[in-house]
Amino acid sequence: MTQLDPRLNPFREDLAAVSLQDRVRAPRYAEAEVRQVAAPAAPIRVAPRFDAPLATEALSGELLSAYEFREGWAWVQLHEDGYVGYTPVDCLSSMIEENTYRVSARLTYLYPAPDTKRPPVTKLSFSCRVAPIGRPEGRFVELSRGGFIFADHLVGIRERAKDFVRVAERFVGVPYLWGGKTSLGIDCSGLVQIALQAAGVPCLRDSDMQMASAGEPLDPVNIEAIQRGDLLFWKGHVAIAQSADWMVHASGHHMEVVVEPVRRAIERTAESHGPLLAIRRPLVEQMAPPAQKAPAAQQPPRKGPAQPAATAAKAQASAPAAAPAPSPGAAAAQANTQPAAQPAPANAPAEAQIESAAQIVAAKIHASLSAPPQQRGERAAEPQQGHGQKPRPAEKPNPAGTG
């Protein structure tokens, strides 16, 4: 029988989901209760403690299944990518809304009134999902959960970015944060996931999962064949190729999202993470860099001199949004056709889809579960670089580990 990855399957020694009753032995089983993230972002931790390591984040509007509520914490599984962990109950709502828009700006403010001079209530990161209501007030629209947001920072929930690399480039300069997935902090595999998802491509969360499932495998020795959009994998780290010569990644070495030459990164990373292990080409339509007024840093000449990462970061940070935003009038018109609260939407990924994704990576992941941590590529054995295979929810990571 295939072993189950506890990062993608809700089971513990004392509790498991009812859906796993035929595959996992546990003293008790629990039915799922659907909840929605009402906070700007909900931390998903490996244990029900605020000082526990961050495994990932769930963005505002995301759906999840909760299997246990205890002492202010919920044990949950995300619908988007199947990830399992613990999140504060205060971040969740039992009122499930049909979100019709998502944030297209890298970061935007939520105001108590349609007035930029008022102190903002909070911030919403790229890809947070919202439900506008009523008519626009000036350039703002009101959200169903309260507050006003700049309408041009929203796009329709079904709009897709045409170039996921451009999405990743817009995060240049964002601080590196282990387990992060927002504009306030992000890690290497989180950057890959959020960029691909913006283009409508499903993507698992951790770099070892992505290395086993994200698209077509290529020969890692033939770096001359690297194209824009290829994913480059090391042990515990992943980067996105901008071209055959340049790449963008959330770097634990630089502690931010940076652009740097591919060959320089391969040489530097070899000292800490070893050689380049894999190259994968995601199953998306590859396209040339957009014809918009793009900074030179996004497409440097193949034979040019090495571009400083700081220069590239400054140029990339000003890149335009990957998808056009709707007008405030269009936002209000569509919002008026949507109820403020609905039963759980049907577009939440089915358990079968999550299980199928888990099975794709199971052979490679679980072959190493019985090996010592130093051989598994877990966080405790990794030098500081990227967000690779995180500790399982029941484990306590080695304090000496790095991102």
C-alpha positions as CSV (number, residue, x, y, z in Angstrom):
1,M,0.0,0.0,0.0
2,T,1.3,3.5,-0.9
3,Q,2.4,5.5,2.1
4,L,0.6,8.7,2.7
5,D,2.3,12.0,3.0
6,P,1.2,13.7,6.2
7,R,1.7,17.1,4.5
8,L,-1.1,16.3,2.0
9,N,-3.3,13.9,4.0
10,P,-5.1,14.8,7.2
11,F,-4.0,12.1,9.7
12,R,-2.2,12.0,13.0
13,E,-1.6,9.3,15.6
14,D,-4.8,10.3,17.4
15,L,-7.1,11.5,14.6
16,A,-7.7,11.2,10.9
17,A,-10.2,12.4,8.4
18,V,-13.2,10.1,7.7
19,S,-12.2,10.0,4.1
20,L,-9.0,8.1,5.1
21,Q,-10.8,5.5,7.3
22,D,-10.0,2.7,4.9
23,R,-6.4,3.7,4.6
24,V,-5.3,4.9,8.1
25,R,-5.8,3.5,11.5
26,A,-6.6,6.0,14.2
27,P,-8.5,6.1,17.5
28,R,-11.1,8.4,16.0
29,Y,-12.1,9.9,12.7
30,A,-13.6,13.4,12.0
31,E,-15.8,14.8,9.3
32,A,-14.6,17.9,7.5
33,E,-16.1,21.3,8.3
34,V,-15.6,23.9,5.6
35,R,-14.2,27.2,6.6
36,Q,-13.0,30.3,4.7
37,V,-10.0,32.5,5.5
38,A,-11.3,35.9,6.6
39,A,-8.0,37.3,7.7
40,P,-5.6,38.9,5.1
41,A,-3.6,35.6,5.5
42,A,-3.8,32.7,7.8
43,P,-0.5,31.1,9.0
44,I,-0.5,27.3,8.6
45,R,1.9,26.0,11.2
46,V,3.4,22.5,11.9
47,A,2.0,22.5,15.4
48,P,-0.7,24.4,17.3
49,R,1.6,27.0,18.8
50,F,2.5,30.5,17.6
51,D,6.2,29.7,18.0
52,A,5.9,26.6,15.7
53,P,7.5,26.9,12.3
54,L,5.4,28.3,9.5
55,A,4.6,25.6,6.9
56,T,2.7,27.8,4.5
57,E,0.0,30.5,4.4
58,A,-3.6,30.5,3.2
59,L,-4.7,33.8,1.6
60,S,-7.9,35.7,2.3
61,G,-10.8,34.0,0.7
62,E,-9.3,30.5,0.5
63,L,-11.4,27.5,1.5
64,L,-10.2,24.8,3.8
65,S,-11.5,21.7,5.7
66,A,-11.2,21.7,9.5
67,Y,-11.1,18.4,11.4
68,E,-10.5,19.6,14.9
69,F,-10.9,22.8,16.9
70,R,-9.0,23.0,20.2
71,E,-7.7,25.8,22.4
72,G,-8.0,28.4,19.7
73,W,-6.4,26.4,16.9
74,A,-7.9,24.4,14.0
75,W,-6.3,21.4,12.3
76,V,-7.0,22.0,8.6
77,Q,-6.4,20.9,5.1
78,L,-6.3,23.6,2.4
79,H,-8.6,23.0,-0.7
80,E,-6.2,24.8,-3.1
81,D,-3.2,22.5,-2.7
82,G,-4.2,20.0,0.0
83,Y,-1.7,21.2,2.5
84,V,-2.3,20.1,6.2
85,G,-1.4,22.1,9.3
86,Y,-2.7,24.2,12.2
87,T,-4.1,27.7,12.0
88,P,-5.6,30.1,14.5
89,V,-9.4,29.9,14.6
90,D,-9.6,33.7,14.7
91,C,-8.5,33.7,11.0
92,L,-11.4,31.6,9.8
93,S,-15.1,32.2,9.2
94,S,-18.0,29.7,8.9
95,M,-19.7,32.1,6.5
96,I,-18.7,31.0,3.1
97,E,-18.7,33.7,0.4
98,E,-18.7,33.4,-3.3
99,N,-15.6,35.5,-4.1
100,T,-15.8,37.1,-7.6
101,Y,-12.5,39.0,-7.7
102,R,-8.9,38.7,-6.6
103,V,-6.2,41.2,-5.9
104,S,-3.9,41.9,-8.9
105,A,-1.6,44.4,-7.2
106,R,1.4,43.1,-5.4
107,L,0.0,44.7,-2.2
108,T,-3.1,47.0,-1.6
109,Y,-4.7,48.7,1.3
110,L,-8.2,48.1,2.7
111,Y,-9.7,51.4,4.0
112,P,-12.6,52.0,6.4
113,A,-14.1,54.5,3.9
114,P,-13.5,55.4,0.2
115,D,-10.9,57.9,1.2
116,T,-7.1,57.5,0.8
117,K,-6.6,60.0,3.6
118,R,-8.1,57.7,6.2
119,P,-5.8,55.3,8.0
120,P,-6.1,51.9,6.3
121,V,-7.5,49.0,8.2
122,T,-5.2,46.3,6.8
123,K,-3.3,45.2,3.7
124,L,-4.2,42.5,1.2
125,S,-1.6,40.7,-0.8
126,F,-1.5,39.5,-4.4
127,S,-4.2,36.8,-5.2
128,C,-6.3,37.4,-2.1
129,R,-9.9,36.8,-3.0
130,V,-12.7,39.2,-2.3
131,A,-16.4,39.9,-3.0
132,P,-17.3,43.5,-3.9
133,I,-20.8,44.7,-3.1
134,G,-22.9,47.7,-4.0
135,R,-22.0,50.5,-6.4
136,P,-18.5,52.0,-6.6
137,E,-17.8,55.1,-4.6
138,G,-15.4,57.1,-6.7
139,R,-12.5,54.8,-7.4
140,F,-13.3,52.4,-4.6
141,V,-15.6,49.4,-4.1
142,E,-16.9,48.1,-0.8
143,L,-16.2,44.5,0.2
144,S,-18.7,42.1,1.7
145,R,-16.6,41.5,4.8
146,G,-16.1,45.2,5.3
147,G,-13.8,47.9,4.1
148,F,-13.1,49.7,0.8
149,I,-10.5,48.7,-1.8
150,F,-9.1,50.5,-4.9
151,A,-11.1,49.0,-7.7
152,D,-8.3,49.0,-10.2
153,H,-6.3,46.6,-8.0
154,L,-8.8,43.9,-8.7
155,V,-9.3,41.5,-11.6
156,G,-12.0,38.9,-12.2
157,I,-11.6,35.6,-10.2
158,R,-11.3,33.6,-13.5
159,E,-8.8,35.9,-15.2
160,R,-5.4,34.3,-15.7
161,A,-1.9,35.8,-16.1
162,K,-0.5,35.2,-19.6
163,D,3.1,35.0,-18.4
164,F,3.7,33.4,-14.9
165,V,7.3,34.5,-15.0
166,R,6.2,38.1,-15.1
167,V,4.1,37.4,-12.0
168,A,7.2,36.1,-10.2
169,E,9.3,39.1,-11.3
170,R,6.8,41.5,-9.7
171,F,7.9,40.0,-6.3
172,V,11.5,41.1,-6.7
173,G,12.5,42.8,-3.5
174,V,10.0,41.1,-1.3
175,P,11.7,39.7,1.9
176,Y,12.4,36.0,2.2
177,L,10.2,34.2,4.7
178,W,10.3,30.5,5.3
179,G,6.7,29.3,4.6
180,G,5.6,32.7,3.4
181,K,3.3,33.2,0.4
182,T,2.5,36.9,0.5
183,S,4.0,40.2,-0.6
184,L,5.2,40.7,2.9
185,G,7.3,37.6,2.9
186,I,7.7,34.6,0.6
187,D,9.9,31.6,0.1
188,C,11.2,29.8,-3.1
189,S,8.4,27.3,-3.6
190,G,5.8,29.7,-2.5
191,L,6.9,32.1,-5.2
192,V,6.7,29.3,-7.8
193,Q,3.2,28.2,-6.6
194,I,1.6,31.6,-6.5
195,A,3.0,32.5,-9.9
196,L,1.8,29.3,-11.6
197,Q,-1.6,29.5,-9.9
198,A,-2.0,33.1,-11.2
199,A,-1.7,31.6,-14.7
200,G,-4.2,28.9,-13.9
201,V,-1.7,26.1,-13.4
202,P,-2.2,23.8,-10.3
203,C,0.9,23.5,-8.3
204,L,1.9,21.7,-5.1
205,R,3.5,23.6,-2.2
206,D,7.0,22.3,-1.4
207,S,9.9,22.2,-3.7
208,D,10.3,18.4,-3.5
209,M,6.7,18.0,-4.5
210,Q,7.2,20.5,-7.4
211,M,10.3,18.7,-8.5
212,A,8.4,15.5,-8.8
213,S,5.3,16.8,-10.5
214,A,5.6,20.3,-12.0
215,G,5.6,19.7,-15.8
216,E,7.9,17.9,-18.2
217,P,11.4,16.8,-16.9
218,L,14.4,18.0,-18.8
219,D,18.1,17.0,-18.6
220,P,19.6,19.0,-15.8
221,V,23.1,18.7,-17.3
222,N,22.0,20.6,-20.5
223,I,21.7,24.1,-19.0
224,E,22.1,25.5,-22.5
225,A,18.5,24.3,-23.3
226,I,17.0,26.3,-20.4
227,Q,14.1,28.5,-21.5
228,R,11.9,31.2,-20.0
229,G,9.6,29.5,-17.5
230,D,11.7,26.5,-16.7
231,L,11.9,25.5,-13.1
232,L,15.4,24.8,-11.7
233,F,15.7,22.6,-8.7
234,W,18.4,22.0,-6.1
235,K,18.1,20.0,-2.9
236,G,15.6,22.1,-1.0
237,H,15.4,25.0,-3.4
238,V,13.7,26.1,-6.7
239,A,14.1,29.0,-9.1
240,I,12.3,30.3,-12.2
241,A,14.3,30.9,-15.4
242,Q,13.7,34.2,-17.1
243,S,15.8,33.2,-20.0
244,A,18.8,30.8,-20.6
245,D,21.0,33.2,-18.6
246,W,18.9,34.8,-15.9
247,M,16.6,33.5,-13.2
248,V,14.3,34.9,-10.4
249,H,13.9,33.2,-7.0
250,A,13.2,33.8,-3.4
251,S,16.6,33.3,-1.9
252,G,17.5,32.4,1.6
253,H,21.1,33.5,0.8
254,H,20.1,37.0,-0.2
255,M,17.0,37.0,2.1
256,E,14.8,38.4,-0.6
257,V,13.4,37.7,-4.0
258,V,16.2,38.5,-6.5
259,V,17.3,38.2,-10.1
260,E,20.7,36.7,-10.8
261,P,22.6,34.9,-13.5
262,V,21.8,31.2,-13.8
263,R,25.4,30.1,-14.0
264,R,26.5,32.2,-11.1
265,A,23.6,30.8,-9.0
266,I,24.5,27.2,-10.0
267,E,28.1,27.7,-8.9
268,R,27.2,29.4,-5.6
269,T,24.5,26.9,-4.7
270,A,26.7,24.0,-5.4
271,E,28.7,24.9,-2.3
272,S,25.7,24.7,0.0
273,H,23.0,22.6,-1.7
274,G,25.0,20.5,-4.2
275,P,24.5,20.4,-7.9
276,L,21.4,21.3,-10.0
277,L,19.2,18.2,-9.6
278,A,16.4,18.8,-12.1
279,I,14.9,21.1,-14.6
280,R,11.1,21.0,-15.3
281,R,9.1,22.8,-17.9
282,P,5.6,23.6,-16.5
283,L,2.7,22.6,-18.8
284,V,1.8,26.2,-19.7
285,E,1.9,27.9,-23.1
286,Q,5.4,29.4,-23.3
287,M,5.4,32.9,-24.6
288,A,8.0,35.6,-25.3
289,P,8.4,38.4,-22.8
290,P,5.4,40.8,-23.1
291,A,5.6,43.6,-25.7
292,Q,4.9,46.1,-23.0
293,K,7.5,48.6,-21.9
294,A,9.5,46.0,-20.0
295,P,12.6,46.9,-18.0
296,A,15.9,45.6,-19.5
297,A,16.5,43.5,-16.4
298,Q,13.7,41.2,-17.4
299,Q,15.3,40.2,-20.7
300,P,19.0,40.9,-20.6
301,P,21.1,40.0,-23.7
302,R,22.4,36.4,-23.7
303,K,26.0,37.4,-24.2
304,G,26.0,40.5,-22.0
305,P,27.9,41.1,-18.8
306,A,26.4,39.9,-15.5
307,Q,23.7,42.2,-14.2
308,P,23.8,43.1,-10.5
309,A,20.9,41.6,-8.6
310,A,20.2,44.9,-6.9
311,T,19.8,46.7,-10.3
312,A,17.5,43.9,-11.5
313,A,15.4,44.0,-8.4
314,K,14.8,47.8,-8.7
315,A,13.7,47.4,-12.3
316,Q,11.5,44.4,-11.7
317,A,9.7,45.9,-8.8
318,S,8.2,48.5,-11.1
319,A,6.9,45.9,-13.6
320,P,3.2,46.3,-14.5
321,A,0.5,43.8,-13.4
322,A,0.2,40.5,-15.2
323,A,-3.5,41.0,-16.0
324,P,-5.7,44.0,-16.7
325,A,-7.9,45.3,-13.9
326,P,-11.6,45.9,-14.3
327,S,-13.2,49.3,-14.1
328,P,-15.0,50.2,-10.9
329,G,-18.3,50.1,-12.8
330,A,-17.6,46.6,-14.1
331,A,-16.6,45.5,-10.6
332,A,-19.9,46.7,-9.1
333,A,-22.0,45.4,-12.0
334,Q,-20.7,41.9,-11.5
335,A,-20.7,42.1,-7.8
336,N,-24.4,43.0,-7.9
337,T,-25.2,39.7,-9.6
338,Q,-23.5,37.7,-6.8
339,P,-24.9,37.1,-3.3
340,A,-22.8,38.1,-0.4
341,A,-22.8,34.6,1.1
342,Q,-23.3,31.2,-0.5
343,P,-22.9,27.6,0.4
344,A,-19.4,26.2,-0.2
345,P,-18.6,26.8,-3.9
346,A,-18.4,23.8,-6.2
347,N,-15.1,24.8,-7.6
348,A,-13.2,23.7,-4.4
349,P,-10.9,20.9,-5.5
350,A,-12.2,17.5,-4.8
351,E,-10.5,15.1,-2.4
352,A,-9.8,12.8,-5.3
353,Q,-7.8,15.5,-7.1
354,I,-5.7,16.2,-4.0
355,E,-5.1,12.5,-3.5
356,S,-4.1,12.1,-7.2
357,A,-1.6,14.9,-6.8
358,A,-0.2,13.3,-3.7
359,Q,0.2,10.0,-5.5
360,I,2.3,11.6,-8.2
361,V,5.0,12.6,-5.7
362,A,4.5,9.7,-3.2
363,A,7.0,7.3,-4.9
364,K,9.9,9.8,-4.6
365,I,8.9,11.4,-1.3
366,H,8.2,8.3,0.7
367,A,11.1,6.3,-0.5
368,S,13.2,8.5,1.7
369,L,10.9,8.6,4.8
370,S,12.8,5.8,6.5
371,A,16.2,7.3,5.9
372,P,17.9,9.6,8.4
373,P,16.9,13.3,8.2
374,Q,20.2,14.2,6.7
375,Q,19.4,12.0,3.7
376,R,15.7,13.1,3.3
377,G,16.4,16.7,2.4
378,E,14.4,17.9,5.4
379,R,14.8,21.4,6.8
380,A,17.1,20.3,9.6
381,A,19.7,19.1,7.2
382,E,19.6,22.1,4.8
383,P,21.8,25.1,4.5
384,Q,20.0,28.3,4.3
385,Q,18.6,28.7,0.8
386,G,15.0,27.9,-0.2
387,H,11.8,26.4,1.1
388,G,12.2,22.7,0.4
389,Q,10.6,19.8,2.2
390,K,9.3,21.1,5.5
391,P,9.0,19.1,8.7
392,R,5.9,17.0,9.0
393,P,3.2,18.5,11.2
394,A,4.0,16.2,14.1
395,E,7.7,16.8,14.0
396,K,9.7,19.4,15.9
397,P,12.3,20.9,13.5
398,N,15.9,21.1,14.4
399,P,16.7,24.7,15.5
400,A,19.9,24.5,13.5
401,G,17.9,24.2,10.3
402,T,17.5,27.0,7.8
403,G,15.1,28.2,5.1
